[in-house]
Amino acid sequence: MKKILLGLVLLCLGANADVTQNERVYAAANVVKSFGCDTNRTFQDKYLKHAKAVAILTDVTRTGVIASVQSGDGVFITRDFNGNWTSPLMIKYRGFGVGFQAGVESRDVIVLFQTSKSYRDIFEGMDTLEANAGASAFDGGYATGAMTDLPEVSAWMINHGEVTGLYVGATIDFGRLTIDNQATNDYYERIYDYEDILNGSPRDSKYTKMLKNSLSTYISGDRKDGQCNVDKFIYEEKGSIRP
């Protein structure tokens, strides 16, 4: 009887973990759409179309005065040799910052890796140096910044996103991006090597299809006015994105 109860508990925990990761990928697909349709971007579209990989972090929280701590989760996805988007890996972000700042904020962040060299360390844990600025008043706000890797300082990454909360600041931040192995295993419901995932071994779920379609449409593709109604969420129907 105890074994049966234990099995049911583990089954429920596994099902909940799967739902959580599905929601993470779904949220990332909608962050990509909002980001790609943003008319207030401060950089050229070429940085979108030429991105070799993308990290999408949802609800990165920052709290502090002068010094701050940050944390968030998201997904990481690369392009293959043919320019197609691979299956995603789940990631974690942790960081701290110093500078003129005060308040609490939550933001969605897109990191655009412009070279393959710029993201190679993420598989072992990637330390970052960032310059960020932003302001928000409850539901309205914006943040922008640039990021590079440590210790080489050889990468070029753009850090950009919408902000909610009550916050103002301009900071120098130190962060760390790592692969969330447990969350990745939960999403695919089995253990894969990173190489297997990036080579397309897992069968695409509807959430993976949503994310790939969102990236193809709003990052690497030509966005049309009708596709940029950001008040509507993405959903997948017959393999296509609809606003």
N, C-alpha and C positions, 0 to 999 in steps of 0.2 A: 504494500500500500504506500509506504514512504517513497519507494522508487517511482511509483506512478505519479504521486504528488510532485516530487522533484522534477520529473520529466515535464509535467504540465507547466510548472513555474518557469523552467528553462525555455520551453516553447513560447510562452507568453513574452518573456524577456526578449527572445530572438525576434519575434514578430514586431514588438515595439521598436527595437533597434532598426529594423528594416524600414519601418514607416518613418522614423526620424531622419534617416539618411535620404529617403525619397523626397521628403520635404525640403531637405537641405539643397538637393539638386534642383528641385522645382523653384525654390527661392532664387537660386543662382541664375537660372534661365531668365527670370523676370528682372533681376538686377541688370543683366546684360542688355535687355531690351531698353530699360529706362536709361541706361548709360549711353547706348548707341544712338538713341533718339534725342539726347540732350543737345539743345541748341546753344548752350552757354559754355561749351568746352573751350579750353584755352590752348589747345594744341591742334595740329593738322590731322586730317583724316588718314594720312599716310601711316601714322603710328598705329592706327587701328588695323589697317589692311595688311601691314607688314609684321604684325605681332607673331612671334614664333610660339608663344605660349601665353596663357592667361591664368591668373589667380583671381578668383571671385570670392570675396569675403563678405558675409552678410552679418549685419548687426555687430560691428566691432565697437566695443564700449571703451570709453576713455573717461577716467575720473581723476581729478586732482587740481591743485593750485600750485603753480610754478613747476612742480614735478608731478608726473601722471603715470598711471599704469593702464595698459591696454590689453584686450583679449578678444578673440573672435574665431569663428570657424568658417570653412568654406570648401571650395573645390578648386582643383588645379587640372588644367587640360592643355595638351600640346597639339601642334600640327605634325602630321607625318610627312614623309618625303614628297608626297603628292599634294601637299597643302590641305589635306582633309583633317578634321578634328578627331582626336583619339577619344577613347573612353576616359572618364574623369577619375581622379584620385581625390580622396577626402584629405583636407589639410587643417592645421591649427596655426594660429598666430598669437604670439605673446610679445609684449614690448613695454618699454617705458620711455618717457620723454621729459625734456627740460626746456624751459623757455617762458615767455610771457603767455600765460594761460590760466584760465579759471573756469570751473564748471563741470558739467557732466554731459556727455554726448554719446549718441549711437549713430554709426554711419555704415553705409555699404561702400565697399572699396573694390575697385578694379585695378589690378596690377598687370600692365602690359609688358611682357618680356620681349625686347627687340632683337635679341640674339639668342642662339641656343646656348652659348656660354653663360648667359646671364641667369639661367635657371638650373644649371647642372648640379649645383650643390643642394638643391631642395630635397633630394632623395636621402641625403644624410643629415639634413638640418642646415638651413641657410640663414646666416646672420645678415641683417640689413642695417644700413644707415639711411635715414630719411630726413627730408626737410618738408614740413607740413604747415599749412595755414588753413584756418577755417573759422566760421562763426555760425551760430544757430540760435534761434529763438523759438523753442518748442518744435513745431512741425516744419519750420522753414529754415533751411541753412545749406551751406555748401562748403566743401573742402577740396583742396588741391595740393599736389606735392610731387616730389621726385624721390626716387629710391635707387640705391645701388647696393652691391654686395660687399661683404667684409670677409677677409681682410684685403682682398685684391683691389677693390674699388674699380672693377672692370665692366660692370653691368650698367645698362641704361634701362630703367623701368619707370613708367609713369604711374602715379598713384592718384586716384581721382574718385570722388563719390559724393552722394547726398548725405546730409546730416540732420538729425533731429536731436532735441535736447536744449539745454541752456548753457552755451559755451562760447568762448572767444579765445583764440590763441594762435601763436606762431612758434613752432617748436622744432628742435632737433630730436629725433627719435631713434632709438635702437630697438630692433625687433628680431624675431626669429620665426621663420616659416618651417614647418615640419609636416611630413606625411602622417596622417592619423591612420595608423594601420588597422586598429580595431574598427573604426568607422568604415574604412574601405572594405574590410572583410564583411561587415554587416550589410553593406550596400549590395555586394555581389553574392552574398550568402554562401561564400566559400573563400578559401585562401588562394590568391593569385600572386605571382611575382609582379613587380612593377613593370617589367619588360613585357610580360604576357598581356597586361591590361593595356599598355600603350600600343601594343601590336594588334589589338582587337580581339583577343581571345574571348572575353565575356560577350555574351549575346546582348545587344542593346535593349534595355528596358524602355518603356515609353518615356521615362524621365530622362534617360540618357539621350534619346532622340530629341526631346524638347530642348535640352541644353545645346546639342550639336546644331540643331536647326536655328536656335536663337543666335548662336555665335556666327553661323554662316550668313544669316540675314542682317544682323545688326553690328557685327564687328568686321567681318571680311567682305560682306556684300554691299551692294548699293541700296541704301534705305529709301523707301518711297514714303510719301506723306501719309498714305493710308495705313502704313505699317507702324506708324509712330503715335498711336493713341495710347499713351502710357497709363491711362486710367483703367485700361482693360488688361487682364492677365493673359499670358500665353496659354494656349492649350494645343494639344497635338491631335490632329485628325487626318488619317490616311497619310501620315508621314510628312505633314506640312505644318507650318506655323500660320496661325491666323490671329489677327488682333482682337 
